[in-house]
């Protein structure tokens, strides 16, 4: 493939203006192209690629810039095309060529890190990427990097232009210093996460969903997904190469585009962490055993969860555990619509904190109604609600008490054992 300004047309149709076309020079270029087995790649956009920036009788437009290819190149990149883009400052129109073909695949081979590797994580993938793939990846990342400062929050500093990784170190040092200076009653926790083999574990469908949510053009997403999905693997074991196989997740090490894609996915992970808490996350069949166990513990935790209502507008009357007896929906004596179930506590008292006891008496047993009547609400309070655990005297969660509350035994008492013995 040859791209550039050839300073010559090949037919009179490629020129517009007062001067005639020199047919002898046209034939010279055509003969050269024929000798080299070259022909024009199909081009769209502006018809003429050069203008002399003059009007009137001196006005001239010519097609001087072209893309020449041969049959072998065309068979490998049959979907390639060229676009004459609008001019900016130069009197030439830039030519953009897009092509994707078999050469854009990579062929990573795995070499053992140890002399006698026994596990797959002891192998290092070596990515062998072709030149067209590197050119395409580099072009995309040059367009993407200027946007990362707007797309990525300040909590991330790695791989972001004009940010330094040392910033995170300073933030961690300040956080640890603050935690050490806290009073004994104050609670804080720092979690260090090791993203082991993070590039290899990134799922493709998640990456594509992130790109769509950000709002990238479909053409961009198609190119990025194509780059990510092209690699195949083979393992060199005892000097012999295994059959090729395709992965279903992971991005390439060393690809300039991979770091930008990774931080975009991390940003989505941070957003999910901020938007959802432990009680709103839904379990999935693909979750790990540890995460399943954590989600199951929610049932144990919510049974003893209590709440001191400071803001009755954000507390659901029927569903939240704002009384020692637990959610009131379990004591209701009549059925409610979905809209009634979601009503806040403020809907059942007036502006002075007086309860609507007539309505409550018709909807709840007498004991629960008396509990509500004994509760005092501050209608003008805007503070956040305070959660506590009802199974301990100090209101703090205890793993020991939680385990004891779940132990249910049907074994006979000691006296029964003596009688049966």
Secondary structure, 3 states (H helix, E strand, C coil): CEEEECCCCCCHHHEEECCCCCHHHHHHHHHHHHHCCCEECCEEECCCCEECCCCHHHCEEECCEEEEECHHHHHHCCCCEEEECCCCCCCECCEEEECCCHHHCCEEEEEECCCCCCCHHHEEEECCCCHHHHHHHHHHHHHHHHHHHHHCCCCCCCCCCCCCCHHHHHHHHHHHHHHHCCCCCCCCCCCCCCCCCHHHHCEHHHHHHHHHHHCCCHHHHHHHHHHHHCCEEEEEECCEECCCEECCECCCCCCHHHHHHHHHHHHHHHHHHHHCCCCCCCCCCCCCHHHHHHHHHHHHHHHCEEEECCCCCCCECCCCCCCCCCCHHHHECCCCCHHHHCCEHHHHECCCCCECHHHHHHHECHHHHHHHHCCCCCCCCCCCCEEEECCCCCCCCCHHHHHHHHCCCCCCCHHHHHHHC
